[in-house]
Amino acid sequence: LQTAVQMIVDFITGPFGRLLAIIAVIGLGFLAFAGRLSWFTAGAVIVGIGLVFGAPTIVDEMIAAVGK
């Protein structure tokens, strides 16, 4: 089970996830170009990308802070 979950995490935070993040940023660019980009949408996408790719580090820091 741990291996399967690790494969999912690697898939999401790996090259596939990176490509999705790039497409999301491109989408933000198109919305901005069309004058339809809200600050909320831009912030949500950027924070979401940061959380997805920062999740392993965030969890590791939380575990280190609490102790094993």
Stockholm file with secondary structure:
# STOCKHOLM 1.0

chainA/1-68         LQTAVQMIVDFITGPFGRLLAIIAVIGLGFLAFAGRLSWFTAGAVIVGIGLVFGAPTIVDEMIAAVGK
#=GR chainA/1-68 SS CHHHHHHHHHHHHSHHHHHHHHHHHHHHHHHHHTTCCCHHHHHHHHHHHHHHHHHHHHHHHHHHHHCC
#=GC SS_cons        CHHHHHHHHHHHHSHHHHHHHHHHHHHHHHHHHTTCCCHHHHHHHHHHHHHHHHHHHHHHHHHHHHCC
//
